[in-house]
């Protein structure tokens, strides 16, 4: 089957669908938006949306992730700590007023249930994970000790989102503390390795003298 050309019909339909979903999310709660609503506004058949996304939760998550990547690109300051600090503080500000964020509203409203396609919803988030990985890879190329994507999620995003869910969103100071804790956790083993290597070097030097 031929691949869709960039800027071709497939891209135009996707843009129309995303614009329609964006407009509906501005007027309704995510749980009130249906595939039929989106299809009618975009001028396409609902069956084609089901074939491509599986269910409305996956489609809305794809739309919300696309919006997040456009509105909140990850920083590229030239240093990992400042990248993580700027990003974590931005997330903390967003979670302080979650109703203002399309991504947060959709993320919460499309939480997986036995009746939804969790894999399709998760696939929509892969692009953001890829952006995080690219940020970390830039740091590695600069010679900085960088955590793994999972560690960033566990140590920065998860605490911020969990506190928001419990109704106690934290501010920028807490976000900064999470970043420093993660970077300290990653650098401490390297420091131990460096000290051990230095001790071994001293022992070898003494043995040859």
Buried (B, 14 or more C-beta within 10 A) or exposed (E): EEEEEEEEEEEEBBEBBBBBBBBBBEEEEBBEBEBEBBBBBBEBEBEBBBEBBBBBBBBBBBBBBBBBBEEBEBBEEEBBBEBBBBBBBBBBBBBBEBEEBBBBBBBBBBEEEEEBBBEBBEBBBEEBBEBBBEBBEBBEEEEBBBBEBEBBBEBBBEBBBEBBEEEEBBEBEBBBEBBEEBBEEBEEEEEEEEEEEEEEEEEEEEEEE
